Amino acid sequence: MAKVEIYTKQYCPYCVRAKQLLDSKGVAYQEYPVDRQPELRDEMIQRAKGGYTVPQIFINMSHIGGCDDMLALESRGKLDELLAA
Ligand SMILES: N[C@@H](CCC(=O)N[C@@H](CS)C(=O)NCC(=O)O)C(=O)O
C-alpha cells in the first residue's frame, strides 16, 4: 500500500475534501496538523517546494500538490495508479 501523507489545518474545506476522497477509497494516511504543530508548517513548505496552502499531499514521498491537484489526478484516472504503487 502506498505511503500517503497530508498536511492539514482543522478548519480547511480543501483538507476535508481531500481526506474524504482518500477515506472513500479506504486509503490510510498520515496526517500532519500544521495548525497544532507549527514546526510542521516549515517542513511542509520545504517539502512542497514553497507550497504554503493546505492541504499538501505526498504519495510515496512524491509531492502531489493540493486538493485540486489530487482531484485532477482522480478525474484523469491516475490517482489509483499512484495509490497502488
Ligand atoms: N487550490 C488549493 C487551495 C487550498 C487553500 O486555499 N487552502 C487554504 C485553507 S482552506 C489555505 O491554505 N489558505 C492559506 C493559509 O491558511 O495559510 C487546493 O486545492 O488545495
The ligand as an ORCA input file, in Angstrom:
! r2SCAN-3c Opt
* xyz 0 1
  N      -6.153     25.057     -4.637
  C      -5.760     24.713     -3.282
  C      -6.462     25.658     -2.312
  C      -6.032     25.440     -0.875
  C      -6.375     26.596      0.017
  O      -6.716     27.709     -0.443
  N      -6.282     26.358      1.329
  C      -6.475     27.394      2.305
  C      -7.143     26.827      3.548
  S      -8.709     26.052      3.196
  C      -5.134     27.940      2.744
  O      -4.174     27.186      2.900
  N      -5.024     29.266      2.970
  C      -3.790     29.865      3.404
  C      -3.434     29.571      4.829
  O      -4.264     29.024      5.585
  O      -2.300     29.870      5.218
  C      -6.081     23.245     -3.040
  O      -6.898     22.693     -3.791
  O      -5.505     22.634     -2.134
*
